[in-house]
Amino acid sequence: MPSTSPTRPVVDTAHGPVRGVDDGTVASWKGIRYAAPPTGDLRFRAPQFPRPWTDVCDASVFGPCAPQTRHPAIHLGPGARPDEDCLSLNVWAPSDAEGLPVLVWIHGGAYFRGASCQPLFDGRALAAGGVVVVTVNYRIGVLGFVDFSSLGDGFDSNVALRDMLAALEWVRDNITRFGGDPGRVTLFGESAGGGAVTTLMAVPAARGLFHRAIAESSPATSVYNADRGAAVAHRFLDLLGASGDPDRLRSASVDDLVPASDELFARIPEEHPGTLAYAPIVDGELLPDHPLDVFRRGDAHPVPLVIGTNRDESSLFRMMKSPLMPIDPDVIRSMFTEIAHEHPELAPPDEAHIEAAYAGLGKVGDSLGLTRDFAFRLPALWIVEAHRHVAPTWLYRFDYATPMLELLRIGATHGTELPYVFGNIAHHPKDVTYLLGGLTTGRRISGRMQHRWRAFATSGRPDGPAGEPDWHSYDRDRATLVIDKHDRAAPDLDRAVRETWGDEVIAFT
């Protein structure tokens, strides 16, 4: 039973002591600084080591989140404080932790929103099952994902990816003191966080910093070349009213940067359908090549990988009227043109073939199916087809939706697997997900998913609880685990997708 009077454990990190909270079952330390404030001369620069401290630092509350405007669909939690000085992380560990596997979480949000303080990502329930959980803040939006390096000295590329590397280095150097095993680190993330996972698998500097990976709904194609990065940088300067004046980037206040960042976020997908304003850039230095090309050559880090998507990924974007997921036929055709320009080796079959396969792009449902496949499912298939030759690789599809989500025609949409992974069912007081039932089923699904994610972090195999279907790696009959009310193993679940797009597109042959 948890203690009625929590203790305040102190851990000496490499930079200074921190005091957390231990409730008798799980101990937590929040808001631990892993890098110096990325402000002043360090704005748009690679993260630096924090200044060491000697007094015990309180680690009972989350640190500030990256600057962003609030969005009703992203609950940052009570007391969330946006601030440019946001490079901190949080740790949850069983009270008696020693040598446990570590799960390091990279949050999503289109590289533009989100934070580690979101109640959805509270690590207590996941850690209670016998793992150490770390959640990371990193720079987002213009502060983290616009490449200003083309504007001259004083700007580094891919600073947000560098933040993630700094956090992983902190885990390597400190996690033993929190009861974790630095030799069993699993990097996992969803949406933009899943894209960060698959990108970091192609970053040479990340080699050895994690030993397994889980990519949930990774937009793996949303990584762009340096020319596009430079164009976006100039576009942002225009929106800031500072065309030709890169020094303004340093003198501008966050209150000036965030509105221009919001404007850029909206403008880019309108002008270039199917692309993001903010994304990693192939800079030839930190990221030498497009991740998909790295996977295709077999050069991604040879770590075991779990990857998958949700059955109804696109419906959330339709409901939010988001420009990130086009459903208009003409816009979809324009999206194909954009992606074919960035990735000519991924050029899809002719338009008539695609239209026939999806029963006509003029229908919203068929358009959603196409954008779901092209934006999420196909990238996952591209990766598993390549990575299975390098390391054990498992594919899943999350299909469960509560009666309310089915009624709302949302289904198993983007991000709906997250409460089950973290065990934070009905985490928000205004959550309508279970108003028509499904809570008991949801808890069972959560138990199974957490068991598999923890097992993967422990042994490198996502084995389920006793009596659940075996989840074979993808190289065995293209095996896929369908996660639903009752999980099932399905051979070649994506045969129709492969037949639509062609094996030469799926497998890059």
C-alpha positions as CSV (number, residue, x, y, z in Angstrom):
1,M,0.0,0.0,0.0
2,P,1.3,3.5,-0.7
3,S,2.6,5.4,2.3
4,T,0.3,8.0,3.7
5,S,3.2,10.4,4.1
6,P,5.3,10.7,1.0
7,T,9.1,11.0,1.4
8,R,11.3,13.4,-0.5
9,P,14.2,11.4,-2.0
10,V,17.3,13.3,-3.0
11,V,19.4,12.1,-6.0
12,D,22.8,13.5,-6.9
13,T,22.8,14.1,-10.7
14,A,25.9,14.9,-12.7
15,H,25.0,18.6,-12.4
16,G,23.6,18.8,-8.9
17,P,21.2,17.3,-6.4
18,V,17.4,17.1,-7.0
19,R,14.7,16.3,-4.5
20,G,11.6,14.4,-5.7
21,V,8.5,12.8,-4.1
22,D,8.0,9.1,-3.2
23,D,4.5,8.0,-2.4
24,G,5.7,4.5,-1.4
25,T,5.0,2.9,-4.7
26,V,6.5,5.3,-7.3
27,A,9.0,8.1,-6.9
28,S,9.1,11.0,-9.2
29,W,11.4,13.9,-10.0
30,K,10.0,16.6,-12.3
31,G,11.5,19.6,-14.0
32,I,15.1,18.4,-13.9
33,R,17.3,20.7,-16.0
34,Y,19.3,18.8,-18.6
35,A,20.6,21.8,-20.6
36,A,21.4,25.4,-20.1
37,P,18.6,28.0,-20.8
38,P,18.4,28.2,-24.6
39,T,18.1,32.0,-24.4
40,G,20.1,35.1,-25.4
41,D,23.1,34.0,-27.4
42,L,22.0,30.3,-27.1
43,R,18.7,30.9,-28.9
44,F,18.7,28.8,-32.1
45,R,22.0,27.2,-31.0
46,A,22.8,23.6,-29.9
47,P,22.0,22.9,-26.3
48,Q,24.8,23.4,-23.8
49,F,25.5,21.7,-20.4
50,P,23.7,23.4,-17.5
51,R,25.6,25.3,-15.0
52,P,26.3,23.0,-12.0
53,W,24.4,23.6,-8.7
54,T,25.2,22.6,-5.1
55,D,22.0,23.4,-3.2
56,V,19.3,20.7,-3.5
57,C,16.9,21.7,-6.3
58,D,13.2,21.1,-5.8
59,A,11.9,18.5,-8.3
60,S,8.3,18.1,-7.2
61,V,6.7,20.2,-10.0
62,F,7.1,20.3,-13.8
63,G,9.4,22.9,-15.4
64,P,8.1,25.4,-17.9
65,C,6.9,24.1,-21.3
66,A,8.1,25.4,-24.6
67,P,6.4,28.6,-25.7
68,Q,3.1,28.0,-27.7
69,T,-0.4,29.2,-28.0
70,R,-3.0,27.1,-26.2
71,H,-5.2,24.6,-28.2
72,P,-8.4,23.1,-26.8
73,A,-7.4,19.6,-28.0
74,I,-4.1,19.7,-26.1
75,H,-4.5,19.8,-22.4
76,L,-1.1,21.0,-21.0
77,G,-2.2,20.5,-17.4
78,P,-2.9,22.8,-14.5
79,G,-0.2,25.4,-13.9
80,A,1.6,24.8,-17.2
81,R,4.0,27.7,-17.7
82,P,5.3,28.5,-21.2
83,D,8.8,29.8,-21.2
84,E,11.8,29.8,-23.5
85,D,13.8,28.3,-20.7
86,C,12.1,24.9,-21.1
87,L,14.8,22.2,-21.4
88,S,13.9,19.9,-18.6
89,L,12.8,16.3,-18.1
90,N,10.9,14.2,-15.7
91,V,11.5,10.8,-14.1
92,W,9.2,8.2,-12.6
93,A,10.6,5.0,-11.0
94,P,9.3,2.3,-8.7
95,S,10.2,3.2,-5.1
96,D,12.6,0.2,-4.9
97,A,14.0,0.6,-8.5
98,E,17.3,-0.9,-9.3
99,G,18.6,-1.8,-12.8
100,L,15.2,-1.4,-14.4
101,P,14.7,-0.8,-18.2
102,V,14.1,2.8,-19.2
103,L,11.4,4.2,-21.5
104,V,12.2,7.8,-22.8
105,W,9.1,9.6,-24.2
106,I,9.2,12.2,-26.9
107,H,5.8,14.0,-27.1
108,G,4.0,14.8,-30.3
109,G,2.2,18.0,-31.5
110,A,3.3,18.6,-35.1
111,Y,6.7,19.8,-33.9
112,F,4.7,22.8,-32.8
113,R,2.7,22.1,-29.7
114,G,2.7,19.8,-26.7
115,A,4.8,19.3,-23.6
116,S,6.0,16.7,-21.1
117,C,3.7,18.1,-18.4
118,Q,0.5,17.0,-20.2
119,P,-1.5,14.9,-17.8
120,L,-1.9,12.3,-20.6
121,F,1.9,11.6,-20.3
122,D,2.1,11.2,-16.5
123,G,4.5,8.3,-16.1
124,R,3.3,6.9,-12.8
125,A,1.0,4.1,-14.0
126,L,3.5,2.9,-16.6
127,A,6.4,3.0,-14.1
128,A,4.5,1.2,-11.4
129,G,4.7,-2.0,-13.6
130,G,8.5,-2.2,-13.3
131,V,10.2,0.3,-15.6
132,V,11.7,3.8,-15.3
133,V,9.9,6.4,-17.4
134,V,11.5,9.7,-18.6
135,T,9.5,12.4,-20.4
136,V,11.3,15.2,-22.2
137,N,10.7,18.8,-23.1
138,Y,12.3,20.1,-26.2
139,R,12.1,23.3,-28.3
140,I,9.2,23.4,-30.7
141,G,7.9,25.6,-33.5
142,V,10.2,28.3,-34.7
143,L,12.5,28.0,-31.7
144,G,13.3,24.3,-32.5
145,F,12.3,23.4,-36.0
146,V,13.2,26.2,-38.4
147,D,16.7,25.9,-39.9
148,F,18.2,29.4,-39.8
149,S,21.7,28.1,-40.4
150,S,21.6,29.3,-44.0
151,L,21.4,32.9,-42.7
152,G,25.0,32.9,-41.4
153,D,27.0,32.1,-38.3
154,G,25.2,32.1,-35.0
155,F,22.5,29.6,-36.0
156,D,22.7,25.8,-35.7
157,S,20.5,23.3,-37.6
158,N,18.1,20.9,-36.1
159,V,18.3,22.3,-32.6
160,A,15.3,20.4,-31.3
161,L,16.9,17.1,-32.4
162,R,20.0,18.2,-30.6
163,D,17.8,18.8,-27.5
164,M,16.6,15.2,-27.7
165,L,20.2,14.0,-28.0
166,A,21.2,16.0,-25.0
167,A,18.3,14.5,-23.0
168,L,19.4,11.0,-24.1
169,E,23.0,11.8,-23.0
170,W,21.6,12.9,-19.6
171,V,19.8,9.5,-19.3
172,R,23.0,7.7,-20.2
173,D,25.0,9.6,-17.5
174,N,22.4,9.8,-14.7
175,I,19.6,7.2,-15.0
176,T,21.5,4.6,-12.8
177,R,21.0,6.9,-9.9
178,F,17.3,6.8,-10.4
179,G,17.2,2.9,-10.6
180,G,17.4,2.6,-14.4
181,D,19.6,0.6,-16.6
182,P,21.5,2.8,-19.1
183,G,22.1,-0.3,-21.3
184,R,18.3,-0.9,-21.8
185,V,16.9,2.4,-23.0
186,T,13.8,2.4,-25.2
187,L,13.0,5.6,-27.1
188,F,9.3,6.0,-27.8
189,G,7.1,8.7,-29.2
190,E,3.9,9.4,-31.1
191,S,3.0,11.6,-34.1
192,A,5.8,14.2,-34.3
193,G,7.4,12.3,-31.4
194,G,7.2,9.1,-33.4
195,G,8.7,11.0,-36.4
196,A,11.6,12.1,-34.0
197,V,12.1,8.4,-33.1
198,T,12.5,7.3,-36.7
199,T,14.6,10.3,-37.5
200,L,17.0,9.7,-34.6
201,M,17.4,6.2,-35.8
202,A,19.1,7.8,-38.8
203,V,21.2,10.3,-36.8
204,P,24.8,9.0,-36.4
205,A,25.3,10.9,-33.1
206,A,22.4,9.0,-31.6
207,R,24.1,5.6,-32.0
208,G,24.3,3.8,-28.6
209,L,22.0,6.3,-26.8
210,F,19.0,4.0,-27.1
211,H,18.7,0.2,-27.6
212,R,15.1,-0.2,-28.7
213,A,12.5,2.0,-30.3
214,I,8.8,2.4,-30.5
215,A,7.3,4.7,-33.2
216,E,3.6,5.4,-32.9
217,S,2.0,7.1,-35.9
218,S,5.3,8.4,-37.3
219,P,5.1,10.9,-40.1
220,A,8.4,9.6,-41.4
221,T,8.3,11.4,-44.7
222,S,8.0,14.8,-43.0
223,V,11.7,15.5,-43.1
224,Y,12.8,18.0,-45.7
225,N,15.9,19.1,-47.5
226,A,18.1,22.1,-46.8
227,D,16.8,24.2,-49.6
228,R,13.3,23.9,-48.3
229,G,14.6,24.6,-44.8
230,A,16.2,27.8,-46.0
231,A,13.0,28.8,-47.9
232,V,11.0,28.4,-44.7
233,A,13.5,30.4,-42.7
234,H,13.1,33.3,-45.1
235,R,9.3,32.9,-45.1
236,F,9.4,33.2,-41.3
237,L,11.5,36.4,-41.5
238,D,8.9,37.9,-43.8
239,L,6.1,37.0,-41.4
240,L,8.1,38.5,-38.5
241,G,8.5,41.7,-40.5
242,A,12.2,41.3,-40.5
243,S,13.0,40.3,-44.1
244,G,16.8,40.5,-44.7
245,D,17.4,41.1,-41.0
246,P,18.4,37.8,-39.3
247,D,19.6,39.7,-36.2
248,R,15.9,40.5,-35.4
249,L,15.6,36.7,-34.6
250,R,17.7,37.3,-31.5
251,S,16.3,40.6,-30.4
252,A,12.6,39.6,-30.9
253,S,10.6,38.7,-27.8
254,V,8.8,35.4,-27.5
255,D,5.6,37.4,-27.7
256,D,6.7,38.5,-31.2
257,L,8.0,35.0,-32.3
258,V,5.0,32.9,-31.2
259,P,2.3,34.7,-33.3
260,A,4.5,34.6,-36.4
261,S,5.2,31.0,-35.6
262,D,1.4,30.3,-35.6
263,E,1.0,32.1,-38.9
264,L,3.8,30.0,-40.5
265,F,2.2,26.8,-39.2
266,A,-1.0,27.7,-41.0
267,R,0.5,29.1,-44.2
268,I,2.9,26.3,-45.2
269,P,0.4,23.5,-45.5
270,E,-2.0,25.8,-47.4
271,E,0.8,26.8,-49.9
272,H,2.4,23.3,-50.0
273,P,-0.3,20.7,-49.2
274,G,0.8,17.7,-47.3
275,T,3.9,19.3,-45.7
276,L,4.6,20.7,-42.3
277,A,5.9,24.1,-41.4
278,Y,8.1,22.6,-38.7
279,A,10.1,19.4,-39.3
280,P,13.7,18.0,-39.1
281,I,16.0,19.1,-41.9
282,V,18.6,17.0,-43.8
283,D,21.4,19.3,-43.0
284,G,24.3,17.1,-44.1
285,E,25.8,17.3,-40.6
286,L,23.6,16.0,-37.8
287,L,21.2,14.4,-40.2
288,P,23.2,13.4,-43.3
289,D,20.3,12.0,-45.4
290,H,16.5,11.5,-45.5
291,P,15.6,8.9,-42.8
292,L,13.6,6.8,-45.3
293,D,16.7,6.6,-47.5
294,V,18.8,5.6,-44.5
295,F,16.3,2.8,-43.7
296,R,16.2,1.7,-47.3
297,R,20.0,1.2,-47.4
298,G,19.9,-0.7,-44.1
299,D,22.0,2.0,-42.4
300,A,19.5,2.9,-39.6
301,H,20.6,2.0,-36.1
302,P,20.1,-1.7,-35.8
303,V,17.9,-1.6,-32.8
304,P,14.7,-3.7,-32.4
305,L,11.7,-1.6,-33.5
306,V,7.9,-1.6,-32.8
307,I,6.0,0.6,-35.2
308,G,2.4,1.1,-36.1
309,T,-0.6,3.4,-36.8
310,N,-4.2,3.8,-35.8
311,R,-7.1,2.6,-38.0
312,D,-8.7,6.0,-38.5
313,E,-5.7,8.4,-38.3
314,S,-7.2,11.1,-40.5
315,S,-10.6,11.6,-38.9
316,L,-9.2,13.8,-36.1
317,F,-7.8,16.2,-38.7
318,R,-11.1,16.4,-40.4
319,M,-12.9,17.1,-37.2
320,M,-10.4,19.9,-36.3
321,K,-10.5,21.2,-39.9
322,S,-6.7,21.0,-39.8
323,P,-4.8,22.0,-43.0
324,L,-2.3,19.2,-42.1
325,M,-4.4,16.5,-43.6
326,P,-6.0,17.5,-46.9
327,I,-9.2,15.8,-48.1
328,D,-10.1,17.9,-51.1
329,P,-9.2,15.9,-54.3
330,D,-7.3,18.8,-56.0
331,V,-5.3,19.4,-52.8
332,I,-4.5,15.7,-52.5
333,R,-3.1,15.7,-56.0
334,S,-1.0,18.7,-55.2
335,M,0.2,16.9,-52.1
336,F,1.4,14.0,-54.3
337,T,3.3,16.5,-56.4
338,E,5.0,18.0,-53.3
339,I,6.0,14.7,-51.9
340,A,7.2,13.3,-55.2
341,H,9.5,16.4,-55.5
342,E,11.0,15.8,-52.1
343,H,11.1,12.0,-52.4
344,P,11.2,11.1,-56.1
345,E,11.8,7.4,-55.2
346,L,8.4,7.3,-53.5
347,A,6.4,8.5,-56.5
348,P,2.9,6.8,-56.4
349,P,1.2,4.9,-59.2
350,D,-0.8,6.9,-61.7
351,E,-3.7,9.0,-60.5
352,A,-6.4,6.8,-62.2
353,H,-5.2,3.7,-60.4
354,I,-5.3,5.5,-57.0
355,E,-8.7,6.9,-57.7
356,A,-10.1,3.5,-58.6
357,A,-8.5,1.9,-55.5
358,Y,-10.1,4.5,-53.2
359,A,-13.4,4.5,-55.1
360,G,-13.1,8.1,-56.1
361,L,-11.3,10.9,-54.3
362,G,-14.4,13.1,-54.4
363,K,-15.9,11.2,-51.4
364,V,-14.7,12.4,-48.0
365,G,-14.4,8.9,-46.5
366,D,-12.3,7.7,-49.4
367,S,-10.1,10.8,-49.2
368,L,-9.6,10.2,-45.5
369,G,-8.5,6.6,-46.3
370,L,-6.1,7.8,-48.9
371,T,-4.5,10.5,-46.7
372,R,-4.4,8.1,-43.8
373,D,-2.5,5.6,-45.9
374,F,-0.2,8.0,-47.6
375,A,0.7,10.1,-44.5
376,F,0.9,7.3,-41.9
377,R,0.4,3.7,-42.9
378,L,2.7,3.7,-46.0
379,P,5.6,5.3,-44.1
380,A,5.2,2.6,-41.4
381,L,5.2,-0.1,-44.1
382,W,8.3,1.5,-45.9
383,I,10.2,1.3,-42.6
384,V,9.2,-2.3,-41.6
385,E,9.9,-3.6,-45.0
386,A,13.4,-2.2,-44.8
387,H,14.3,-2.5,-41.1
388,R,13.2,-6.1,-40.8
389,H,16.4,-7.0,-42.7
390,V,18.5,-5.2,-40.1
391,A,16.9,-5.9,-36.7
392,P,13.7,-7.5,-35.3
393,T,10.8,-5.4,-36.2
394,W,7.1,-5.6,-35.2
395,L,4.1,-3.9,-36.8
396,Y,0.7,-3.1,-35.2
397,R,-2.5,-1.4,-35.9
398,F,-4.6,0.2,-33.2
399,D,-8.3,-0.4,-33.9
400,Y,-10.2,0.2,-30.7
401,A,-12.7,3.0,-30.4
402,T,-15.3,3.4,-27.7
403,P,-19.0,3.7,-28.6
404,M,-18.9,7.5,-28.2
405,L,-15.9,7.8,-30.6
406,E,-17.7,5.6,-33.1
407,L,-20.9,7.7,-32.8
408,L,-18.9,10.9,-33.3
409,R,-17.3,9.3,-36.5
410,I,-13.9,9.7,-35.0
411,G,-13.1,6.0,-34.4
412,A,-9.6,4.9,-33.6
413,T,-8.1,8.2,-34.7
414,H,-4.7,9.8,-34.3
415,G,-3.5,9.7,-30.8
416,T,-6.3,7.6,-29.3
417,E,-3.9,4.9,-28.3
418,L,-2.0,7.2,-25.9
419,P,-4.2,6.9,-22.8
420,Y,-3.8,3.1,-23.0
421,V,-0.1,3.2,-23.4
422,F,0.4,5.4,-20.3
423,G,-2.5,3.9,-18.3
424,N,-4.2,7.3,-17.9
425,I,-7.7,6.4,-18.9
426,A,-10.2,9.3,-18.7
427,H,-7.3,11.6,-17.6
428,H,-9.2,14.8,-18.4
429,P,-12.3,15.9,-16.5
430,K,-14.0,17.0,-19.8
431,D,-13.1,13.8,-21.6
432,V,-16.3,12.4,-23.4
433,T,-14.6,9.2,-24.6
434,Y,-16.4,6.9,-22.2
435,L,-19.8,8.6,-21.9
436,L,-21.5,5.7,-23.7
437,G,-19.4,3.0,-22.1
438,G,-16.1,1.2,-22.9
439,L,-14.2,2.1,-19.7
440,T,-13.8,-1.5,-18.5
441,T,-12.7,-2.7,-22.0
442,G,-10.4,0.3,-22.2
443,R,-8.7,-0.7,-18.9
444,R,-8.1,-4.2,-20.2
445,I,-6.6,-2.9,-23.4
446,S,-4.4,-0.6,-21.5
447,G,-3.2,-3.4,-19.3
448,R,-2.3,-5.4,-22.4
449,M,-0.5,-2.6,-24.2
450,Q,1.5,-1.6,-21.1
451,H,2.5,-5.2,-20.6
452,R,3.8,-5.4,-24.2
453,W,5.5,-2.0,-24.2
454,R,7.2,-2.9,-20.9
455,A,8.2,-6.4,-22.1
456,F,9.8,-4.8,-25.2
457,A,11.7,-2.4,-23.0
458,T,12.8,-5.3,-20.8
459,S,13.7,-8.0,-23.3
460,G,13.5,-6.5,-26.8
461,R,10.3,-8.6,-27.5
462,P,6.7,-7.2,-27.2
463,D,5.3,-10.3,-25.6
464,G,1.8,-10.1,-24.2
465,P,0.2,-11.4,-21.0
466,A,-0.5,-15.1,-20.7
467,G,-3.2,-16.3,-23.0
468,E,-2.9,-13.3,-25.4
469,P,-1.9,-13.9,-29.1
470,D,1.7,-14.2,-30.0
471,W,3.0,-11.1,-31.8
472,H,5.5,-12.4,-34.3
473,S,8.0,-10.1,-35.9
474,Y,7.1,-8.7,-39.3
475,D,9.4,-11.0,-41.3
476,R,7.1,-13.9,-40.4
477,D,4.2,-13.7,-42.9
478,R,4.2,-9.9,-42.6
479,A,2.7,-10.4,-39.2
480,T,0.7,-7.5,-37.7
481,L,-0.9,-7.2,-34.2
482,V,-4.4,-5.7,-34.4
483,I,-5.1,-4.1,-31.0
484,D,-8.8,-4.0,-30.2
485,K,-11.4,-5.3,-27.7
486,H,-9.6,-8.6,-28.3
487,D,-6.2,-8.5,-29.8
488,R,-5.5,-10.7,-32.9
489,A,-2.6,-11.6,-34.9
490,A,-3.1,-11.0,-38.7
491,P,-0.8,-12.1,-41.5
492,D,-0.3,-9.5,-44.2
493,L,-2.9,-7.2,-42.8
494,D,-1.9,-4.6,-45.4
495,R,-2.2,-6.7,-48.5
496,A,-4.8,-4.3,-50.0
497,V,-2.6,-1.4,-49.4
498,R,0.4,-3.1,-50.9
499,E,-1.7,-4.1,-54.0
500,T,-3.0,-0.6,-54.4
501,W,0.4,1.2,-54.2
502,G,2.5,-1.7,-55.6
503,D,5.3,-3.6,-54.0
504,E,7.8,-1.5,-55.9
505,V,6.6,1.5,-54.0
506,I,6.3,-0.3,-50.6
507,A,9.6,-2.0,-50.7
508,F,11.6,0.7,-52.8
509,T,12.6,-1.9,-55.4
